[in-house]
Amino acid sequence: MSASRSHPNQSPDRLSRLGMVARWRPVHLGHLPVLRALSDQAETVWLGIGSANRYNLRNPFTLEETLAMLRLVLADRPNYTLIPVPDLDDGPRWRAMILDLFGPLDGFVSDNPYVATLLRDDYRLVRPVDLVPPAERVPIDGTLVRRHMARGDGWRELVPPEIAAYIMEHRLDERFRREFGLQTLALETIIRR
C-alpha cells in the first residue's frame, strides 16, 4: 500500500517512518487532521487498526469496513500501510507484536497512557495533538459519533462526507442501532449520573 509519491503539504524535514494504532470506528472528523499530519510528516505511515479481532459495542464495524473507511479518507495520501492489530488482552505480548509488525520507527503516535507505558522504551512517543496545529484540531471522538448514531441523528456531521456516504450506502448506521444502539444509549445514561 506504500507509494513513493509525495504530498504537496509535506514537511521538508520529513521523518522516514511513523506508526499509530487506533480503532478508527468510525473514522471521524477528529481523525482527519491527525491522518493528514502523519502523512505530511513521514515518508511512510504505518496505521494499525486496533481491536481488529473484535466486533462489539466499542468496535461496531468490522475490520473490512474499517479498512474501507480508512482507504476512502486516505485516497489522496499514498504513503501509508494499514496493519490489522488484534487485541491480545496481554500487554507484554501486545508490545512484542507491535515491535514485530511495525519494526523500527522514528516515532509512535498514541494518546493512550497504557500504550505509552508499554512502548516508551522502544519508540519515541508522540501525542496526536502535538502533530496538529491548534486551529486544525477537531474535538470529536468515536464515542460521541457512536452516541449520535445510536440516537439516529447528528452523526453525519461528525464524519467526513465520504464516510457518511459509505456508512449509509451499506446501512451500517441501521445495523449499529439494531445491534448496539440501546447499549450505547444506556451507557450514556450511566455516564451522565
Buried (B, 14 or more C-beta within 10 A) or exposed (E): EEEEEEEEEBEEEBBEBBBBBBBBBBBBBBBBBBBBBBBBBBBBBBBBBBBBEBBEBBBBBBBEBBBBBBBBBBEEBBBBBBBBBBEEEEEEEBBBBBBEBBEEBBBBBBBEEEBBEBBEEBBEBBEBEEBBEEEEBBEBEBEBBBBBBBBEEEBBEBBBEBBBEBBEEEEBBBBBBEBBBEEBBEBBEEEEE
